[in-house]
Amino acid sequence: MSQYDTIEVTRDGAVGRVAFDRPDAHNSLNETMGEELAAAAHDLVSDDSVRCITLTGNGPVFNTGADLTMLSGDETDEPTLRKLTNLLHEFVAQLIRAPKPVVTGVNGVTAGGGLGPAICGDIVLIAESARLEFAYPRIALSGDGGSTYLLPRLVGMRTAQEIAFRDEPIGAEEAVDIGLATEVVVDDEFEARLTEEAERLASGPTKSYAATKGLLRKSFDNSLNEQLAEEGDTIAGLTDTEDFSRGHAAFNSDEEPDFTGK
């Protein structure tokens, strides 16, 4: 796939992989990375042959948020932070709305602006040595990257407040226990497990996954009646897919379905 300077984007079958690739700078975000992330997400989300997207970090760190060496520590930083935040938000929004599963692989320390991307996946794998940190209070800034949207939805308001105001590191086991991550993975097995999970989802009923993902997202804004109506329309609409026919035939013959994502 296209070459980038601050991220690595690869393709293996139906899996598109994005990796933060500034290990010498703790995979921190600068403007170039923000632009490349937004572009890469657009390409992978719009490519129907990509049926699952993974996001991880190269090196020992997932992402530590904005590269603070870009900032002066005063009001002159406003345009820089605004632009960087807009690019990061475009990236995260594309992953959250992607009509395909997204697996985030939190391979190491994650802090600040890296937190939103880390926890935005439909499945979140976290290495046993990794930890999550809100971190914003340390430099007297507020959360971004989707963190204040995702935290209350994943862990509830009270725990989200604790994470934001106490700002204590969250280890891998705790992240799973409170709902920030799906599964803890032994460090030595992390890459293999991330690949395995992505390939499993990439071979599944992509349109079904996309529809369910959309319904889950809408459920926070819909009334009960609105959600039930959405469910009825969505499940009925999926009968016009090739994968429904394949799944139905396989069920009746006690065989494993061979889904194509169509």
Steps between C-alpha positions, in 0.01 A plus 500: 500500500603867493812602685478727805758672718350464849273197472529157344206379293499143373250262347479125556203346321186668627674658800631857487758583769591848624790542742625819661863515389694762694652268762785740578237759597277253689271496195381847594276696266624783283324672211644264240379196692156654539472559126627152418266330747197679355603408144576138585170456684311641202672257263441193718144587598393567140667185361237223505766234456634595846267322741681573827733780613760469773678782683812454709838657569848412379755468779427469873240782517151529349464880495567776752286775348619832363872556449554762769821619335272678248346715773617817672273480803299816434217639289707475181438125513127538430512467119744209520289308749179579317635367170654190657181425692286538188716251311499253791123532530454434130705182538315374808158583357576301185594194708193527723269536198684254276260244344735220602658376823793689650744325735736714704813335631630693800855371503645738760459824689210713381437854623327826413393518138588133454225391740206567268647304208597219738150442636297580186531150357212256480745253655786632716794269569747621760846362573551390860780757546300790354329774696251775421530856632264795461796738559334831398490653852879480516523778244173671596313403184168323438439167331486458122531220246151381588600409856222701666246345261618142540582483871146557639357259244750226577540523876215724623511861613630444854796290388566739212519784753740300714724432200499866394545667838718254688707431186648178632659245263270212403667163453392239247298282737317801644431631149317176420323490837349848459416466131773702325650193334375163383788264573844495659765332286841372608765733355681229303175393336360845432567541128384147423181547700428836332542341158282203598215720625513726194498207259204344682295818467615558141356163404164576661173652374627855448165662426348336806786630714460848351127503564537386860779753557273779375210386718715490812628850432150642442359340814632781722302763309185309403191448709392139554242524222750661262757231572250219451394651167865525393555137596198386299603691189861388528447128549242491221736686266779248560293224338610648167865407553703212364632420847149449637436242227833334574440500875150362462616220270790410729275493807262258332783273391696514830802644319714805573388797285743644248422870523617740231405832660235562235 
